[in-house]
Amino acid sequence: MKFALEQLKLLSLTPTRPLIITDADEVILHFSDILADYLRTQGMYVDFVSYALDGNVKYLDSDLPVDSALFKGLIDDFFHGYVEKQPLVEGTADHLANLSALCDIVILTNIPHDFADRRRSQLIDHGLDYPMVSSSGPKGPVLRAIRDFTREKMIFIDDISHHHASVAKYVPDCLRIQFIANSHLNRIEGKASDCHVRCDDWVHIEQEIRSFLEDE
């Protein structure tokens, strides 16, 4: 949180413009399929029967679950080798470009800070030259700090239910859109109870945001 707040000081936002804060993994960048590719190189696989890694990452030779204590090292190693290999979710660049005519955009991503600059460069290479803040933990407190930049409408886009719950607690007037790019994860994960709308693609996301902005 402290590191994220330091990054917020560098943001240059327009107080009179609405603000979109969007997650990266499984929202603008594919994550789970690329993670599965990495795990196979480690003699592991991921069996997503729920929207979690704990218990679902298993060894190929035994089907036994990998100890969750190993996850931090695995995730760090994954980002070290794969952060530039995560493909862009279809439609992301075009729809964010459309929305940037109406709103400021910030990418808020829970990624280990050691890989933040590489992700920032990757996003720019994909045509997403928007401010990026790397963080960790629930996102509500970060959005509450960003709220001080504007009194205009705010929109939050994320795949994970507990982030919607956190944002609902700290910035209840923020429009909360849930989007899960991976089709399998989208099927097995129910709608977050604290999101306002669940979207299946970026076409729908843009429609919902435009409707929210037009609603007085």
C-alpha positions as CSV (number, residue, x, y, z in Angstrom):
1,M,0.0,0.0,0.0
2,K,2.8,2.5,0.9
3,F,4.5,1.9,-2.4
4,A,1.3,2.4,-4.3
5,L,0.6,5.7,-2.5
6,E,4.1,6.9,-3.5
7,Q,3.2,6.2,-7.1
8,L,-0.1,8.0,-6.8
9,K,1.8,11.2,-6.1
10,L,3.2,11.0,-9.7
11,L,-0.2,10.7,-11.3
12,S,-1.3,13.6,-13.5
13,L,-5.1,13.4,-13.7
14,T,-7.7,15.9,-14.7
15,P,-10.1,16.6,-11.7
16,T,-13.0,17.5,-14.0
17,R,-12.9,14.2,-15.9
18,P,-14.4,10.8,-14.9
19,L,-11.8,8.2,-14.0
20,I,-11.5,4.5,-15.0
21,I,-9.3,2.3,-12.8
22,T,-8.8,-1.1,-14.4
23,D,-7.0,-4.2,-13.3
24,A,-4.5,-5.9,-15.7
25,D,-4.4,-9.7,-15.3
26,E,-7.5,-11.4,-16.8
27,V,-8.9,-8.0,-17.6
28,I,-6.5,-6.4,-20.1
29,L,-3.9,-9.2,-20.2
30,H,-4.4,-12.9,-20.3
31,F,-2.9,-14.6,-17.2
32,S,-4.2,-18.1,-16.4
33,D,-3.4,-19.8,-19.7
34,I,0.1,-18.3,-19.7
35,L,0.6,-19.3,-16.1
36,A,-0.5,-22.9,-17.1
37,D,2.3,-22.9,-19.7
38,Y,4.8,-21.9,-17.1
39,L,3.7,-24.4,-14.6
40,R,4.2,-27.3,-17.1
41,T,7.8,-26.3,-17.3
42,Q,8.0,-26.8,-13.5
43,G,6.4,-30.3,-13.6
44,M,3.1,-28.8,-12.4
45,Y,-0.3,-28.0,-13.8
46,V,-3.3,-26.0,-12.7
47,D,-6.7,-27.5,-12.4
48,F,-9.1,-24.6,-12.0
49,V,-12.1,-26.1,-10.3
50,S,-12.4,-22.9,-8.3
51,Y,-11.2,-19.3,-8.7
52,A,-8.0,-19.8,-6.7
53,L,-4.5,-21.2,-7.0
54,D,-4.4,-22.8,-3.5
55,G,-5.3,-26.4,-4.0
56,N,-5.6,-26.2,-7.7
57,V,-1.9,-26.2,-8.6
58,K,-0.7,-29.8,-8.6
59,Y,2.3,-31.9,-9.5
60,L,2.0,-33.6,-12.9
61,D,3.5,-36.9,-11.7
62,S,1.4,-37.3,-8.6
63,D,-1.7,-35.0,-8.9
64,L,-0.9,-33.9,-5.3
65,P,-1.5,-30.2,-4.6
66,V,1.6,-27.9,-4.4
67,D,2.2,-26.4,-1.0
68,S,0.8,-22.8,-1.0
69,A,4.0,-21.7,0.7
70,L,5.7,-22.2,-2.7
71,F,3.3,-19.9,-4.5
72,K,5.2,-16.6,-4.0
73,G,8.4,-18.1,-5.5
74,L,6.4,-19.6,-8.4
75,I,4.6,-16.3,-9.1
76,D,7.9,-14.3,-9.0
77,D,9.6,-16.8,-11.3
78,F,6.6,-16.7,-13.6
79,F,6.7,-13.0,-14.0
80,H,10.4,-13.0,-14.4
81,G,10.2,-15.2,-17.5
82,Y,6.7,-14.4,-18.8
83,V,5.7,-10.9,-18.0
84,E,6.3,-9.8,-21.6
85,K,4.6,-12.9,-23.0
86,Q,1.1,-12.2,-21.7
87,P,-1.1,-11.4,-24.7
88,L,-3.6,-8.5,-24.8
89,V,-7.3,-9.4,-24.3
90,E,-9.2,-8.9,-27.5
91,G,-10.7,-5.5,-27.9
92,T,-8.9,-3.9,-24.9
93,A,-6.8,-1.4,-26.8
94,D,-9.6,-0.1,-29.1
95,H,-12.2,0.2,-26.4
96,L,-9.9,1.9,-23.9
97,A,-8.9,4.3,-26.6
98,N,-12.6,5.1,-27.2
99,L,-13.1,5.6,-23.5
100,S,-10.0,7.7,-23.1
101,A,-11.8,10.4,-25.1
102,L,-14.3,10.6,-22.1
103,C,-12.2,9.6,-19.1
104,D,-8.8,9.5,-17.6
105,I,-7.6,5.9,-17.2
106,V,-5.3,4.3,-14.6
107,I,-4.2,0.7,-14.6
108,L,-4.0,-0.7,-11.1
109,T,-2.2,-4.0,-11.1
110,N,-1.3,-6.4,-8.2
111,I,2.1,-7.4,-9.5
112,P,5.3,-7.8,-7.5
113,H,7.0,-4.4,-7.7
114,D,10.2,-5.8,-9.0
115,F,8.4,-6.5,-12.3
116,A,6.3,-3.3,-12.5
117,D,8.6,-1.4,-14.9
118,R,8.6,-4.4,-17.3
119,R,4.8,-4.6,-17.2
120,R,4.6,-0.8,-17.8
121,S,6.8,-1.1,-20.9
122,Q,4.8,-4.1,-22.1
123,L,1.5,-2.2,-21.8
124,I,3.0,0.7,-23.7
125,D,4.2,-1.7,-26.4
126,H,0.5,-2.9,-26.7
127,G,-0.7,0.7,-27.2
128,L,-1.9,1.2,-23.6
129,D,0.1,4.2,-22.7
130,Y,-1.9,5.0,-19.5
131,P,-0.6,5.6,-16.0
132,M,0.1,2.3,-14.2
133,V,0.2,1.7,-10.4
134,S,1.6,-1.5,-9.0
135,S,0.1,-2.6,-5.7
136,S,-0.7,-5.5,-3.5
137,G,-3.6,-6.6,-1.3
138,P,-7.2,-5.3,-1.4
139,K,-7.7,-2.4,-3.8
140,G,-10.2,-0.4,-1.9
141,P,-7.7,1.7,0.1
142,V,-5.8,2.6,-3.1
143,L,-9.1,3.7,-4.8
144,R,-9.9,5.7,-1.7
145,A,-6.6,7.5,-2.1
146,I,-7.2,8.0,-5.8
147,R,-10.7,9.4,-5.0
148,D,-9.0,12.5,-3.6
149,F,-7.9,13.4,-7.2
150,T,-11.4,13.8,-8.5
151,R,-15.1,14.4,-7.5
152,E,-16.2,13.1,-10.9
153,K,-17.5,9.6,-11.6
154,M,-15.2,6.7,-11.0
155,I,-15.3,3.2,-12.6
156,F,-13.5,0.1,-11.4
157,I,-12.9,-3.0,-13.5
158,D,-11.6,-6.2,-12.0
159,D,-12.0,-9.9,-12.1
160,I,-11.7,-10.8,-8.4
161,S,-14.6,-10.7,-6.1
162,H,-12.8,-9.6,-2.9
163,H,-11.4,-6.5,-4.7
164,H,-15.0,-5.5,-5.6
165,A,-15.9,-6.0,-1.9
166,S,-13.0,-3.8,-0.8
167,V,-13.8,-1.0,-3.3
168,A,-17.5,-1.2,-2.3
169,K,-16.4,-0.6,1.3
170,Y,-14.0,2.3,0.6
171,V,-15.5,4.0,-2.5
172,P,-19.2,3.0,-2.5
173,D,-20.2,5.4,-5.3
174,C,-17.7,3.9,-7.7
175,L,-19.2,1.8,-10.6
176,R,-17.9,-1.7,-10.2
177,I,-17.6,-3.9,-13.3
178,Q,-16.5,-7.5,-13.1
179,F,-14.8,-9.0,-16.1
180,I,-13.0,-12.3,-16.4
181,A,-11.3,-12.7,-19.8
182,N,-10.6,-16.4,-19.5
183,S,-13.7,-18.3,-20.7
184,H,-13.3,-21.3,-18.3
185,L,-12.8,-19.1,-15.3
186,N,-15.7,-16.9,-16.4
187,R,-17.9,-20.0,-16.4
188,I,-16.9,-21.4,-13.0
189,E,-16.8,-18.1,-11.1
190,G,-20.1,-16.6,-10.0
191,K,-20.9,-12.9,-10.2
192,A,-19.2,-10.9,-7.4
193,S,-21.9,-9.9,-4.9
194,D,-20.4,-6.4,-4.7
195,C,-20.1,-5.6,-8.4
196,H,-22.8,-3.7,-10.2
197,V,-22.5,-5.5,-13.5
198,R,-20.7,-8.5,-14.9
199,C,-19.5,-8.2,-18.4
200,D,-18.3,-10.8,-20.9
201,D,-16.2,-8.7,-23.2
202,W,-14.9,-5.2,-23.8
203,V,-17.8,-4.2,-26.1
204,H,-20.1,-4.7,-23.1
205,I,-17.7,-2.9,-20.8
206,E,-17.7,0.2,-23.0
207,Q,-21.5,0.2,-23.3
208,E,-21.9,0.0,-19.5
209,I,-19.4,2.8,-18.9
210,R,-21.0,5.1,-21.5
211,S,-24.4,4.4,-19.9
212,F,-23.1,5.2,-16.5
213,L,-21.5,8.5,-17.7
214,E,-24.7,9.6,-19.4
215,D,-26.9,8.9,-16.4
216,E,-27.4,12.0,-14.4
